[in-house]
């Protein structure tokens, strides 16, 4: 297959998409190092403070599929601009609130804004690049997300130690405005790809109830006890809702939140299941590595942010390389190697003990960063390109929904494990072993079922292209 070169307009358009990606990605990690400060400021505990991350993640994860649908129905550019405006306004308000519950509400609204932005960005990115460079699109989005994720803890830590954690919210306003202005200037209006589609509000409601029930059960179970009737009811409600969601979606046909044609695509289904198994790894590391650095090693918030750099910079750099390598070797090998590194990194970090220094964390963080960079860009590309181009925003939204919603559940599980343990270190060790075991399951699924053999014609074409320019 001939590899097409990118023209000037495409490159400018990709820059605009990168700005939008950065806005959303930075916010996922910036607060991870500020959780101890938020605990202290509001005089609350970890199980409540972690909802600052989880409330955003859960709403984002549930609404993102709706965002994908809206982008297909009304146009990706329009939905991006609406989402960015919601994100900017709710961020500024979040920095002003005097109560932790109000902060959680603002974080939920920010999740709505991010959920509108992300699938629109992903759909526009795949739309403006040639088919032969689809791997580049996935690598760019995840690579820029990695840079945003990497800078998040640094920015969040520095602001927390100097101006206060509230400025993590305030700074989102101008960054979001930069994304809005860039898209307005360089991204042309797009025509809706599914103007006659309807929103499956029933499916959204059922899925939201199920995920929220599980998160509340994991959060409250530590204090109430795992055999408490309320906790058992919430777990049962979550299970019934998820099963009911599948049955309901089957009856809705093409108007379903997740259409039957999407569910029955084997490559897409395997990509989502693999993502679900691995979702807890990144979320768990993002919250509990700064917890260990802050509470066990005595790092400041800025120090903990800098302490994540071995993972976050490796993630960002590998993401860009992964897009090129995906074009050469296909999804199966890259996704499998990424999953193996995610599992290996978790198991290395699970060896943490009372005498572990920062240097002892670095190897595990580097391996984890390699895994994140390889896995997410390639699994996203595999899932999105398995479906019709008109479903690009929806496909990207579903994969990200599975990742974020699964990660939120995984983070809730990690928090339940840590809160139930006798010490922070013991809890982190146990939680990371659980995360690594789930990643092994994801590795097995990817190795057995994800397609993508090496494209020998493309490999020869790329070699020829490389020689011609050297």
ZABARO-639754 format. One record per residue: x, y, z of N, C-alpha, C in turn. Coordinates in steps of 0.001 Angstrom, whole numbers. Each point is the difference from the previous one (the first is absolute). Layout:
<pts>
PT  n_east n_north    n_up ca_east ca_north   ca_up  c_east c_north    c_up
PT       X       Y       Z       X        Y       Z       X       Y       Z
...
</pts>
This chain:
<pts>
PT  n_east n_north    n_up ca_east ca_north   ca_up  c_east c_north    c_up
PT     848   -1205       0    -848     1205       0     879    1249       0
PT    -279     952    -922     767     1236     -83    -319     893    1204
PT    1063     501     640    -175      871    1158     -63    1450    -465
PT   -1125     657     181    -200     1361    -487     660    1030     923
PT     535    1047    -616     582     1099     763   -1115     944     441
PT     245     690    1102    -997      920     540     220    1390    -569
PT   -1080     629    -461     138     1360    -513     -58    1013    1139
PT     205    1267    -355     104     1064    1004   -1285     147     810
PT   -1140     -30    -682   -1273      177     706    -255   -1127     988
PT     383   -1228    -395    -173    -1128     909     860     158    1241
PT    1224     456    -180     914      190    1134    -546    1063     955
PT    -507    1113    -570    -586     1046     852   -1228    -539     741
PT    -821    -786    -719   -1167     -602     632     384    -932    1133
PT    1056    -788    -197     464     -901    1052     493     777    1216
PT     609    1168    -240     417      835    1123   -1214     441     818
PT   -1068     368    -700   -1223      406     694    -555   -1143     842
PT      34   -1209    -570    -476    -1161     750     876    -254    1224
PT    1303     255    -163     923     -203    1119    -321     947    1149
PT    -350    1233    -326    -365      972    1035   -1235    -479     778
PT   -1014    -482    -749   -1201     -509     652     288   -1208     872
PT     848    -891    -503     371    -1184     775     709     388    1286
PT     889     977     -96     766      428    1161    -907     533    1098
PT   -1032     742    -384    -922      593     973    -622   -1081     884
PT    -479   -1072    -643    -669    -1060     751    1004    -836     788
PT    1112    -365    -652     962     -921     619     668     598    1223
PT     346    1281     -56     670      647    1119    -839     -76    1268
PT   -1324     119    -159    -861       51    1179    -138   -1350     691
PT     267   -1090    -737    -108    -1310     619    1056    -210    1073
PT    1162     613    -161    1120     -296     895     391    1139     924
PT    -387    1223    -337     469     1158     760    -389     -72    1471
PT   -1165    -601     283    -470      -50    1386     521   -1205     774
PT     672    -927    -676     449    -1218     695     962     320    1142
PT     861    1019    -190     962      358    1046    -590     983    1003
PT   -1189     526    -281    -625      979     891    -980    -635     985
PT    -245   -1303    -132    -981     -658     873     336     173    1485
PT    1265    -199     429     290      233    1430    -323    1424     447
PT     275     994    -847    -307     1392     353   -1506     233      71
PT    -746    -635    -899   -1459      134      16    -574    -678    1241
PT     565   -1164     366    -417     -662    1250     142     957    1179
PT    1140     649      73     281      904    1117    -868    1249     -51
PT    -170     581   -1180    -753     1249    -150   -1451    -177     419
PT    -615   -1091    -397   -1416     -234     320    -182    -882    1240
PT    1119    -379     625     -47     -859    1187    -815   -1266    -269
PT     344    -683   -1091    -708    -1213    -395     986   -1160     -79
PT    -485   -1187    -372     871    -1168     -65     264    -386   -1456
PT     881   -1013    -173     416     -405   -1338   -1160    -553    -817
PT    -882    -772     644   -1100     -608    -757    -936    1056    -579
PT     -90    1164     671    -800     1109    -550     809     798   -1010
PT    1257     298     336     832      826    -870     249    -663   -1351
PT      92   -1341     -34     269     -660   -1279   -1152     175    -984
PT   -1182     406     502   -1119      274    -899     237    1254    -830
PT     961     832     392     378     1131    -846     496    -516   -1347
PT     671   -1134      14     416     -649   -1238   -1129    -868    -545
PT    -631    -766     879    -988     -977    -451   -1291     625    -519
PT    -438    1116     577   -1240      621    -481     182     490   -1430
PT    1155     582    -279     303      432   -1362      83   -1214    -930
PT     726   -1015     455     213    -1183    -840   -1303    -737    -280
PT    -861    -133    1032   -1229     -751    -198    -943     717    -963
PT    -199    1306     213    -876      755    -894     572       8   -1416
PT    1296     225     -97     669      -30   -1296    -237   -1347    -685
PT     198   -1078     757    -122    -1332    -572   -1398    -342    -458
PT   -1009     486     718   -1383     -309    -363    -486     897   -1133
PT     342    1284      43    -534      965    -964     756     -24   -1328
PT    1204    -555     -13     830      115   -1195    -633    -666   -1226
PT    -746   -1086     208    -667     -631   -1140   -1086     929    -542
PT    -715     672     893    -961     1000    -440     710    1110    -762
PT    1179     387     484     788      995    -705     344    -451   -1408
PT     345   -1274    -142     288     -539   -1320   -1208      31    -906
PT   -1152    -357     547   -1245       36    -768    -331    1433    -431
PT     105     937     950    -301     1396    -311     949     541   -1063
PT    1264    -402      69     968      451    -998    -369    -508   -1386
PT    -488   -1244     -77    -406     -558   -1290   -1290     650    -512
PT    -894     364     929   -1299      545    -388      84    1483    -364
PT     713     792     811      -2     1448    -173    1305     569    -566
PT    1017    -838    -160    1286      488    -496    1037      32    1104
PT    1189    -512    -306    1039     -132    1030     543    1345     452
PT     154     930    -918     531     1317     356    -931     719     965
PT   -1293     -19    -275    -978      683     850     -23    -592    1409
PT      -9   -1319      94     -63     -650    1314    1278     250     789
PT    1139      33    -699    1252      315     694     -69    1383     641
PT    -475     980    -740     -57     1371     510    -939     120    1199
PT   -1135    -695     -54    -935       15    1130     647    -651    1222
PT     617   -1148    -205     646     -704    1101    1112     812     629
PT     807     660    -824    1105      799     529    -515    1169     839
PT   -1120     610    -425    -578     1107     766    -499    -480    1361
PT    -683   -1152      29    -469     -573    1272    1183    -302     905
PT    1036    -578    -577    1191     -369     755     650    1228     638
PT     131    1071    -783     667     1203     491    -783     650    1144
PT   -1302     161    -167    -814      681    1014     -53    -804    1300
PT    -251   -1297     -91     -90     -826    1212    1340    -102     706
PT    1117      83    -734    1322      -19     621     202    1223     891
PT    -323    1151    -538     178     1237     771    -875      -8    1246
PT   -1250    -450    -134    -892      -77    1164     551    -992    1020
PT     561   -1123    -471     554    -1001     910    1104     534     883
PT     749     971    -500    1048      586     819    -495     969    1047
PT   -1277     359     -66    -562      991     913    -876    -600    1094
PT    -409   -1262    -133    -981     -574     920     583    -180    1405
PT    -833     170    1050     476     -122    1373    -220   -1372     629
PT    -620    -926    -734    -401    -1279     596     415   -1131    -934
PT     442   -1126     575     485    -1103    -813   -1114    -590    -859
PT   -1238      -9     504   -1107     -543    -798    -260     864   -1237
PT      98    1293     157    -159      889   -1145    1143    -196    -999
PT    1190    -266     531    1134     -283    -881    -258   -1244    -830
PT    -562   -1030     618    -292    -1240    -714   -1046     230   -1089
PT    -977     875     272   -1002      325   -1017     673     679   -1196
PT     882     940     289     716      688   -1087     845    -977    -800
PT     613    -928     682     817     -996    -706    -873    -863    -908
PT   -1215    -300     453    -910     -760    -846    -382     773   -1254
PT    -256    1307     162    -339      837   -1158    1195     120    -943
PT    1199      93     576    1201       -5    -839      93   -1291    -798
PT    -437   -1095     609      -2    -1282    -704    -911      27   -1214
PT   -1129     713     118    -906      138   -1152     704     757   -1125
PT     664    1105     355     715      766   -1011    1085    -806    -678
PT     781    -719     795    1063     -827    -570    -554   -1113    -866
PT   -1145    -556     398    -607    -1098    -749    -538     461   -1349
PT    -356    1269    -116    -404      542   -1294    1219     294    -876
PT    1084     434     624    1192      375    -748     743   -1197    -584
PT     201   -1031     826     915    -1078    -382    -410    -755   -1262
PT   -1226    -532    -110    -335     -739   -1221     -11     893   -1233
PT    -338    1284     177      38      923   -1127    1432     167    -497
PT     935     145     918    1412      102    -364     469   -1267    -709
PT    -341   -1150     578     456    -1265    -575    -586    -199   -1394
PT   -1293     282    -153    -633     -159   -1302     584     931   -1039
PT     242    1271     366     575      954    -942    1426    -391    -379
PT     748    -544     954    1385     -382    -285      55   -1119   -1026
PT    -783   -1057     188      -7    -1102    -960    -593     431   -1342
PT    -874    1011      43    -644      452   -1227     969     753    -909
PT     924     773     561     847      854    -822    1283    -676    -461
PT     335   -1196     539    1212     -680    -464    -366   -1082   -1009
PT     893    -311    -957    -249    -1094    -946     -97   -1336     717
PT    -686    -953    -638    -165    -1326     599    1336    -653     299
PT    1005     236    -844    1297     -640     193     744     540    1216
PT    -473    1127     543     659      594    1174    -887     -63    1231
PT    -925    -975      32    -898     -122    1160     777    -236    1279
PT    1098    -769    -103     828     -227    1178     572    1290     541
PT     340     933    -905     501     1305     428   -1052     743     800
PT   -1264     -77    -428   -1084      693     707    -124    -507    1429
PT     -11   -1342     152     -97     -565    1340    1203     368     851
PT    1204     -65    -612    1203      348     738      30    1458     403
PT    -491     890    -892      -9     1420     314    -917     300    1173
PT   -1231    -509     -61    -964      285    1059     501    -512    1346
PT     443   -1265      24     458     -563    1272    1329     614     420
PT     849     358    -986    1270      625     330    -188    1365     636
PT    -859     812    -582    -284     1320     577    -695    -166    1346
PT    -882   -1001      90    -623     -285    1298    1073    -346    1026
PT    1023    -729    -440    1100     -336     906     759    1229     465
PT     232     939    -932     668     1244     385    -869     773     992
PT   -1312      72    -299    -907      671     925     -27    -688    1357
PT     -31   -1328     -26      37     -767    1247    1308     241     750
PT    1113      54    -750    1311      190     630     122    1382     630
PT    -508    1016    -691      86     1357     519   -1005     250    1113
PT   -1096    -792      24   -1024      186    1021     532     -42    1422
PT     694   -1070     398     534      -39    1360    1010    1100     277
PT     816     358    -993     975     1075     203    -705    1333     219
PT    -949     305    -873    -756     1251     137    -814     -17    1293
PT    -693   -1127     241    -822     -109    1200     810     107    1277
PT    1154    -670      22     843       54    1186     561    1383     252
PT     483     651   -1057     566     1339     146   -1065     997     458
PT   -1177     -82    -585   -1069      922     400    -460    -259    1434
PT     -96   -1277     385    -428     -350    1356     972     543    1044
PT    1300     -98    -280    1013      449     959     172    1514      33
PT    -426     697   -1047     213     1450     -59   -1310     777     173
PT    -852     -62    -992   -1233      789      16   -1174    -709     668
PT      72   -1325     105   -1098     -775     560    -632    -901   -1050
PT    -593   -1117     450    -545     -984    -933   -1122     579    -862
PT    -658    1084     485   -1100      597    -769     457     476   -1373
PT    1266     364    -117     498      509   -1265     123   -1091   -1062
PT     -51   -1245     409     -66    -1081    -992   -1282     137    -811
PT   -1057     447     664   -1273      223    -680      25    1300    -804
PT     528    1054     601       4     1289    -679     758     -42   -1327
PT    1117    -727     -31     831      -15   -1201    -681    -710   -1170
PT    -980    -849     307    -719     -692   -1079    -779     965    -887
PT    -407    1141     576    -765      964    -778     752     505   -1222
PT    1169     613     171     729      490   -1171     480   -1109    -938
PT     329   -1165     549     433    -1103    -874   -1161    -444    -886
PT   -1199    -104     589   -1173     -371    -793    -311    1065   -1050
PT     170    1265     353    -230     1075    -962     992     -71   -1157
PT    1228    -406     294     984     -196   -1066    -471   -1083    -962
PT    -534   -1098     550    -519    -1064    -845   -1168     472    -854
PT    -899     780     591   -1156      515    -728     442     905   -1149
PT     887     943     298     433      946   -1033     757    -694   -1118
PT     812   -1001     335     766     -716   -1024    -924    -754    -938
PT    -981    -695     572    -945     -748    -834    -819     942    -875
PT    -439    1135     557    -773      968    -782     799     531   -1184
PT    1297     151     182     833      591   -1041     382    -975   -1098
PT     291   -1246     354     633     -889    -983    -795   -1239    -367
PT   -1020    -347     757    -762    -1211    -319   -1291     397    -710
PT    -206    -445   -1234   -1215      380    -741   -1239    -671     579
PT   -1149     586    -284   -1273     -605     409    -140   -1369    -670
PT    -484    -967     735    -180    -1342    -555   -1488    -312     -94
PT    -334    -862    -932   -1383     -429    -151    -278   -1171     925
PT   -1134      -8     691    -350    -1135     858      10   -1303    -796
PT     566   -1054     593      47    -1297    -679   -1198    -873     340
PT    -757     382    1028   -1190     -778     355   -1128     906     436
PT    -460     920    -884    -962     1033     403   -1356    -530     422
PT    -353   -1211    -381   -1331     -533     330       4    -908    1225
PT    1148    -133     660      91     -887    1154    -598     656    1242
PT    -459    -841     913    -579      476    1250     892    -393    1172
PT    -160     707    1107     762     -296    1205    -751   -1015     851
PT     688   -1018     434    -589    -1065     808      75     388    1482
PT    -938     846     424      25      476    1381    -258   -1131     995
PT    -829    -977    -380    -247    -1131     892    1263    -789     270
PT     780    -260   -1045    1262     -711     170     967     765     870
PT      61    1310    -187     883      834     827    -401     -94    1470
PT   -1305      84     264    -490      -37    1386     312   -1340     666
PT    -250   -1100    -708     251    -1325     584    1478    -198     290
PT     851     382    -947    1441     -162     192     503     872    1141
PT    -510    1220      95     414      907    1073    -357    -559    1370
PT   -1207    -535     132    -430     -586    1273     917   -1155     394
PT     331    -850    -956     847    -1150     301    1386     401     458
PT     642     897    -739    1356      418     362      15     750    1323
PT    -974     878     213     -58      761    1246    -233    -926    1188
PT    -843   -1001    -170    -263     -944    1095    1276    -719     411
PT     780    -459    -964    1259     -688     320    1003     926     678
PT     100    1235    -483     944      942     599    -385     333    1439
PT   -1291     194     239    -451      287    1369     226   -1195     916
PT    -218   -1194    -516     230    -1199     808    1460    -115     404
PT     912     243    -946    1428      -68     301     416    1108     958
PT    -624    1173    -113     348     1124     852    -528    -187    1418
PT   -1271    -383     139    -623     -127    1309     323   -1315     698
PT     395   -1004    -766     225    -1315     592    1091     -19    1042
PT     997     891    -150    1098       54     969    -519     355    1386
PT    -928     957      65    -522      460    1294   -1164    -853     506
PT    -879    -431    -899   -1206     -704     414     211   -1509     138
PT    1044    -520    -647     218    -1448      -2    -545    -616   -1280
PT     727    -985    -536    -347     -542   -1306   -1248    -880      15
PT    -457    -403    1181   -1222     -810      90   -1215     832     418
PT     181    1317     105   -1109      874     347   -1081     -99   -1089
PT   -1283     -70     382   -1076     -139    -993      20    1080   -1088
PT     327    1231     387      47     1082    -987    1080    -264   -1038
PT    1162    -462     456    1116     -274    -907    -346   -1160    -929
PT    -566   -1048     557    -403    -1149    -822   -1046     416   -1033
PT    -932     858     427   -1027      487    -933     637     791   -1147
PT     967     863     315     645      803   -1033     767    -867    -996
PT     702   -1002     505     697     -917    -906    -992    -724    -911
PT   -1100    -452     597   -1019     -709    -788    -644     939   -1021
PT    -288    1239     422    -594      973    -907     926     272   -1177
PT    1292     116     279     964      220   -1071      10   -1146    -993
PT      -7   -1250     523      26    -1169    -879   -1273     -90    -843
PT   -1149     220     649   -1280      -57    -720     -61    1089   -1071
PT     500    1197     321     -38     1109    -951     868    -283   -1218
PT    1190    -543     219     894     -295   -1125    -593   -1085    -894
PT    -553   -1038     635    -659    -1052    -792   -1207     569    -735
PT    -779     827     723   -1167      631    -617     394     913   -1142
PT    1139     658     124     475      865   -1077     243    -801   -1276
PT     602   -1178     148     236     -844   -1172   -1299    -445    -659
PT    -973    -407     816   -1284     -438    -543    -753    1157    -652
PT      45    1152     649    -684     1183    -525     604     439   -1333
PT    1318      12     -58     680      418   -1228    -334    -937   -1158
PT    -142   -1290     296    -323     -964   -1039   -1363     285    -631
PT    -928     542     789   -1342      316    -487     -38    1315    -766
PT     955     897     247     -43     1337    -584     504      45   -1439
PT     691   -1037    -441     469      -44   -1386    1012    1087    -306
PT    -175     671   -1145     965      997    -443     -39    1285     820
PT   -1074     216     765     -85     1210     823     611    -205    1378
PT     535   -1180     262     589     -294    1307    1232     863     244
PT     310     215    1263    1213      720     379    1213    -670    -627
PT      39   -1323      73    1035     -789    -668    -714    -890   -1014
PT     -72     405   -1278    -774     -741    -993     461   -1440    -159
PT    -934    -837    -443     271    -1425    -172    1148    -243    -980
PT      72     815   -1058    1067     -168    -986    1365     252     616
PT      55     856    1007    1259      279     689     349   -1147     943
PT    -998    -454     758     232    -1071     963     466   -1272    -688
PT    -551    -306   -1177     290    -1256    -678    1308      16    -791
PT     674    1136     -45    1298       63    -663    1052    -601     932
PT     558   -1148    -389     880     -756     887    1227     801     409
PT     651     650    -962    1208      760     316    -305    1112     991
PT   -1103     700    -226    -375     1088     903    -344    -540    1387
PT    -748   -1097      52    -379     -585    1286    1225    -424     799
PT     962    -629    -671    1215     -452     688     810    1197     496
PT      65    1068    -812     727     1200     414    -602     596    1267
PT   -1327      21      95    -649      570    1184     167    -886    1228
PT    -109   -1315    -188     166     -920    1131    1422      59     537
PT     971      33    -912    1402      100     420     229    1291     769
PT    -556    1095    -496     130     1289     681    -617     -44    1392
PT   -1152    -650     129    -674     -102    1287     875    -713    1031
PT     666   -1081    -418     832     -769     921    1188     815     519
PT     459     931    -816    1237      718     329    -276    1376     586
PT   -1264     403      25    -354     1378     351     487     432    1381
PT      36    -918     955     344      383    1372    1471     345     167
PT     858    -470    -903    1445      142     175     419    1467      50
PT    -353     762   -1023     434     1393     -70    -627     833    1111
PT   -1297    -204     256    -684      765    1043     611    -289    1379
PT     258   -1270     266     574     -368    1289    1376     611     215
PT     850     -79   -1038    1342      575     104     -62    1510     162
PT    -927     626    -697    -105     1457       0    -376     548    1368
PT    -806    -730     744    -403      474    1327     963    -454    1088
PT     430   -1265     -44     710     -547    1154    1509     148     -42
PT     596     234   -1156    1425      344       0     224    1367     662
PT    -785    1049    -329     146     1262     738    -332    -125    1488
PT    -977    -863     328    -304     -223    1419    1223    -545     731
PT     675    -969    -615    1186     -587     626    1117    1040     101
PT     214     748   -1089    1073      988       8    -251    1082    1043
PT   -1249     413     147    -335     1078     925       7    -461    1453
PT    -643   -1125     269    -214     -427    1383    1103    -904     543
PT     675    -769    -875    1061     -895     479    1392     589    -212
PT     191     726   -1097    1323      548    -305     114    1483     344
PT   -1109     644     354      40     1394     416     137     994   -1132
PT    -378    -382   -1223      75      915   -1140   -1057    1096     131
PT     304    1165    -544   -1021     1044    -139    -898    -359   -1176
PT   -1066     781    -203    -886     -255   -1139     763     152   -1318
PT     837    1050     -80     797      194   -1215    1009   -1125    -167
PT     579    -447    1096     952    -1101     -66    -647   -1286    -466
PT   -1225    -257     467    -723    -1197    -446    -344      93   -1474
PT    -344    1228    -455    -272      184   -1421    1229    -294    -841
PT    1137     529     432    1251     -285    -707     376   -1470     118
PT    -378    -599    1127     320    -1407     213    -672    -937    -980
PT   -1121     432    -600    -710     -823    -990     608      94   -1395
PT     981     873    -193     550      222   -1342     544   -1264    -671
PT     677    -910     707     471    -1204    -699   -1132    -763    -692
PT   -1182     -29     604   -1140     -668    -614    -638     872   -1073
PT    -232    1258     305    -785      843    -884     763     393   -1268
PT    1289     323     124     771      351   -1187     232   -1214    -895
PT     242   -1144     626     140    -1231    -785   -1291    -282    -753
PT   -1122     152     678   -1322     -168    -609    -137     911   -1224
PT     319    1296     160    -166      962   -1087     897    -334   -1184
PT    1266    -276     259     948     -270   -1084    -335   -1287    -741
PT    -326   -1046     743    -312    -1283    -623   -1280      78    -819
PT    -945     840     423   -1253      128    -738     244     448   -1437
PT     909     961    -180     301      466   -1350     671   -1092    -824
PT     925    -729     599     672    -1092    -703    -984   -1111    -330
PT    -947    -239     905    -958    -1099    -176    -832     175   -1261
PT    -347    1241    -335    -780      229   -1211     731    -457   -1240
PT    1311     276     -89     807     -413   -1153     189   -1513     -14
PT     296    -566    1174     236    -1444      74   -1286    -770    -291
PT   -1144     556     410   -1281     -644    -290    -205    -145   -1505
PT     419    1012    -767    -131      -71   -1447     836   -1125    -592
PT    1094    -330     673     897    -1055    -486    -439   -1392     430
PT    -342    -144    1253    -158    -1328     586   -1437    -384     326
PT    -946     918     -77   -1386     -338     288    -313      40    1478
PT   -1294    -179     319    -491      207    1363     383   -1114     968
PT     -51   -1255    -461     169    -1116     935    1300      95     799
PT    1125     170    -702    1289       16     676     132    1198     926
PT    -383    1190    -481     182     1214     795    -906       3    1230
PT   -1262    -378    -188    -925      -38    1134     455   -1038    1022
PT     460   -1153    -471     431    -1070     911    1243     399     787
PT     981     596    -695    1200      454     705    -353    1089    1010
PT    -894     894    -399    -429     1039     928    -671    -561    1236
PT    -887    -976    -196    -678     -627    1139    1000    -714     908
PT    1000    -651    -603    1018     -702     792     799     986     854
PT     329    1157    -580     735     1015     767    -858     586    1117
PT   -1285     175    -252    -897      503    1038     -60    -969    1184
PT    -116   -1286    -315      -9    -1001    1069    1338     -36     721
PT    1097       6    -771    1330      -50     605     290    1204     865
PT    -399    1192    -473     223     1197     793    -746     -29    1318
PT   -1239    -491     -18    -776      -99    1232     641    -973     988
PT     457   -1134    -509     615     -987     893    1319     522     575
PT     767     746    -799    1224      606     532    -323     990    1115
PT   -1024     824    -217    -376      988    1008    -655    -636    1226
PT    -575   -1183    -173    -641     -674    1142    1023    -508    1006
PT    1280      63    -349    1057     -419     936     328    1093    1018
PT    -739    1119     -30     247     1109     922    -101    -465    1455
PT     908     512     840     -29     -313    1438     464    1224     769
PT      69    -113    1320     289     1164     838    1346     632    -317
PT     939    -787    -508    1325      535    -288     212     405   -1448
PT   -1029     -60    -817     142      333   -1419     255    1487    -181
PT    1074     328    -705     309     1389    -306    -639     377   -1335
PT     131    1268    -356    -539      434   -1298     662    -755   -1143
PT    1308    -218     105     709     -726   -1047    -555   -1394    -228
PT    -552    -600    1047    -589    -1325    -133   -1292       0    -785
PT    -636    1171    -139   -1246      104    -761     242     230   -1487
PT    1160     546    -345     245      447   -1373    -100   -1125   -1027
PT     640   -1169     194    -109    -1049   -1026   -1455    -386    -299
PT    -809    -147    1033   -1397     -351    -205    -754    1085    -748
PT     295    1266     307    -673     1101    -682     384      67   -1476
PT    1267    -258    -314     446       26   -1397    -681   -1105    -803
PT     -16   -1214     553    -660    -1118    -689   -1483     289    -175
PT    -612     579    1023   -1422      355     -76    -242    1045   -1094
PT     888    1003     -77    -138     1025   -1020     104    -558   -1412
PT     917    -960    -204     114     -663   -1300   -1305    -712    -336
PT    -547    -695     981   -1242     -734    -215   -1163     906    -332
PT    -131    1110     724   -1098      933    -255     107     568   -1412
PT    1215     407    -379     199      597   -1316    -269    -954   -1137
PT     443   -1247     123    -224     -990   -1048   -1450    -443     -54
PT    -578    -273    1152   -1324     -618      45   -1106     938    -479
PT     -95    1189     590   -1188      823    -235     -88     553   -1416
PT    1120     431    -572     -80      512   -1369    -389   -1103    -975
PT     553   -1196     185    -254    -1095    -944   -1382    -615     183
PT    -456    -150    1228   -1311     -596     210   -1089     957    -476
PT     240    1318     138    -959      987    -506     -83     -65   -1514
PT    1154     -44    -654      20      -88   -1464    -667   -1287    -473
PT     294   -1115     660    -597    -1282    -386   -1519      52      92
PT    -516     597    1076   -1441       63     179    -682     958    -962
PT     575    1205    -166    -627     1012    -849       1    -425   -1459
PT    1120    -521    -483      98     -372   -1417    -734   -1297    -325
PT    -489    -710    1002    -767    -1221    -255   -1422     310    -450
PT    -447    1255     217   -1369      385    -326     -28     967   -1181
PT   -1194     234    -503    -180      950   -1090     463    1386     450
PT     629     782    -910     477     1341     369   -1064     900     598
PT   -1267    -205    -378   -1072      827     563    -194    -246    1487
PT     573   -1102     497    -116     -339    1419    1274     352     780
PT     888     799    -597    1290      262     625    -137     645    1376
PT    -832    1042     101    -169      663    1300    -630    -944    1012
PT   -1017    -757    -433    -657     -940     900     961   -1088     451
PT     794    -540    -935     941    -1073     341    1032     484    1012
PT     583    1178    -274     968      548     943    -622     266    1354
PT   -1253     459       0    -699      290    1251    -230   -1269     816
PT    -392   -1076    -667    -274    -1251     716    1273    -544     635
PT    1094       0    -766    1262     -501     546     427     832    1196
PT    -140    1313    -129     403      854    1111    -961    -140    1175
PT   -1286    -217    -286    -970     -224    1068     389   -1232     809
PT     327   -1075    -730     386    -1237     681    1250     227     845
PT     957     744    -545    1232      250     730    -240     846    1246
PT    -744    1101    -159    -198      915    1120    -966    -564    1034
PT   -1118    -554    -462    -957     -579     947     612   -1209     701
PT     696    -853    -771     685    -1137     618    1087     453     945
PT     706    1086    -382    1029      536     877    -576     573    1280
PT   -1175     637    -111    -654      537    1194    -395   -1125     961
PT    -551   -1073    -559    -330    -1162     832    1276    -592     593
PT    1046    -105    -834    1272     -523     486     598     853    1090
PT     -96    1330    -158     513      893    1028    -801    -140    1286
PT   -1321    -151    -143    -817     -244    1189     400   -1284     700
PT     290   -1049    -786     459    -1266     570    1348     177     687
PT     921     727    -656    1309      263     609    -142     740    1320
PT    -873    1019      15    -199      776    1221    -597    -853    1106
PT    -927    -883    -362    -589     -907     990    1073    -917     585
PT     899    -492    -850    1076     -880     468     940     756     938
PT     402    1217    -415     938      784     813    -641     391    1330
PT   -1253     451     -47    -675      437    1223    -248   -1154     969
PT    -113   -1216    -533    -253    -1170     851    1284    -615     546
PT    1148     431    -488    1285     -576     415     507     676    1255
PT     906    -677     688     508      524    1270     926    1194    -202
PT     714      49   -1137     885     1130    -297    -171     419   -1453
PT     401    1224    -300     -71      505   -1370     841    -867    -937
PT    1197    -359     447     914     -757    -865    -558   -1385    -299
PT    -533    -652    1003    -588    -1329    -215   -1177      86    -975
PT    -813    1035     152   -1141      165    -892     427     245   -1430
PT    1008     866    -202     499      268   -1348     549   -1275    -624
PT     742    -772     774     586    -1239    -511   -1090    -963    -464
PT   -1020    -178     813   -1088     -920    -362    -773     506   -1219
PT    -293    1314     -22    -753      575   -1118     767    -159   -1312
PT    1306     215      33     797     -107   -1221     100   -1446    -485
PT      -2    -966     913      -9    -1408    -408   -1309    -327    -717
PT   -1118     495     533   -1299     -204    -649       3     628   -1390
PT     510    1235    -110      51      681   -1298     861    -763   -1003
PT    1148    -490     455     877     -757    -883    -646   -1285    -482
PT    -753    -639     866    -686    -1246    -378   -1070     272   -1060
PT    -734    1100     148    -997      375   -1011     676     292   -1337
PT    1180     632      45     726      287   -1235     442   -1278    -698
PT     331   -1032     770     365    -1288    -592   -1191    -578    -773
PT   -1194     124     566   -1201     -462    -699    -154     762   -1314
PT     207    1323      41     -69      804   -1214    1031    -433   -1021
PT    1191    -339     453    1063     -475    -896    -415   -1277    -716
PT    -576    -935     726    -425    -1271    -592   -1068     246   -1071
PT    -965     857     311   -1069      307    -966     582     637   -1256
PT     908     968     189     601      682   -1150     797    -967    -862
PT     808    -847     642     851     -920    -747    -814   -1032    -779
PT   -1144    -381     540    -804    -1037    -653    -928     542   -1076
PT    -551    1196     203   -1127      405    -835     186    1279    -822
PT     903     900     386     172     1218    -793     769    -337   -1267
PT    -536     463   -1147     650     -279   -1277    1101     999    -274
PT     557     -69   -1198    1012      971    -394    1340    -600    -291
PT     112    -889    -992    1310     -542    -365     881    1077    -623
PT    1292    -255     -51     936      951    -587    -337     224   -1473
PT    -107    1269    -392    -301      347   -1386    1323     108    -758
PT     365   -1078    -701    1297      -42    -663      92    1024   -1124
PT   -1096     225    -731      10      998   -1065     227    1395     568
PT    -683     291    1113     174     1304     617    1407     152     550
PT     542   -1067     582    1355       41     536    1002     334   -1106
PT    -143    -649   -1178     898      282   -1114    -172    1438    -489
PT   -1265     465     -31    -274     1357    -452     626    1034     930
PT    -114    -239    1291     561      928     965    1525      11     -49
PT     587   -1189    -201    1459      -59    -136     470     797   -1217
PT    -706    -169   -1133     337      725   -1204    -149    1507     210
PT   -1111     379     685    -257     1418     281    1110     575     875
PT     452    -781     989    1063      454     900    1310     190    -749
PT     362    -947    -872    1242       99    -760     -25    1185    -943
PT   -1174     268    -585    -112     1097    -957     249    1356     670
PT    -200      67    1288     175     1276     719    1292      40     805
PT     827    -983    -205    1289      -24     700    1119    -206   -1011
</pts>
